Amino acid sequence: IQESYEKNTGLVIAETFEKRAIDPKAVPAALVCKHGPFTWGPTPEKAVENALVLDECAHMALLTREFRPEAAPADQAILDKHYYRKHGAGAYYGQA
């Protein structure tokens, strides 16, 4: 943290995404331990929108843990269904 803190934080985010094969366009946010959220987008407005979405997701996760601490994560099949119906090759949800 003594030298090039901001640059090195960004490099760690990029390195983590690369190591985990995460597409930064598909996941435009990162939570950094002992820091906080980072979001991005093709425009400043989209980056702010992504920050609001991240905040809402965090709020829903908090409420889930408070009211149902035993709740398990969703199965990968349902996660994929929700993602690919909007972002996949045959996307149909939310399309113009």
GIKA-V995024 format. One record per residue. N is the residue number from 1. OMEGA is omega in whole degrees, -180 to 180 (999 if undefined). Layout:
<<N | OMEGA> <N | OMEGA>>
This chain:
<<1 | -178> <2 | -175> <3 | 177> <4 | -176> <5 | -177> <6 | 180> <7 | -177> <8 | 175> <9 | 177> <10 | 179> <11 | 178> <12 | 177> <13 | -179> <14 | 179> <15 | 180> <16 | 179> <17 | -180> <18 | -178> <19 | -179> <20 | 180> <21 | 178> <22 | 178> <23 | -178> <24 | 174> <25 | 180> <26 | 180> <27 | -173> <28 | -180> <29 | 175> <30 | 172> <31 | -177> <32 | -178> <33 | 179> <34 | 176> <35 | -178> <36 | -175> <37 | 170> <38 | 175> <39 | -180> <40 | 179> <41 | -178> <42 | 177> <43 | 176> <44 | 180> <45 | 179> <46 | 177> <47 | 177> <48 | 177> <49 | 179> <50 | 176> <51 | 179> <52 | 177> <53 | 178> <54 | 179> <55 | 180> <56 | 177> <57 | 178> <58 | 178> <59 | 178> <60 | 179> <61 | 178> <62 | 179> <63 | 178> <64 | -179> <65 | 179> <66 | -174> <67 | -180> <68 | -175> <69 | -180> <70 | -178> <71 | 179> <72 | 175> <73 | 177> <74 | 176> <75 | -179> <76 | -179> <77 | -180> <78 | 175> <79 | 179> <80 | 180> <81 | -179> <82 | -179> <83 | -172> <84 | 177> <85 | 177> <86 | -172> <87 | -177> <88 | -180> <89 | 179> <90 | -176> <91 | -180> <92 | -176> <93 | 177> <94 | -179> <95 | 179> <96 | 999>>
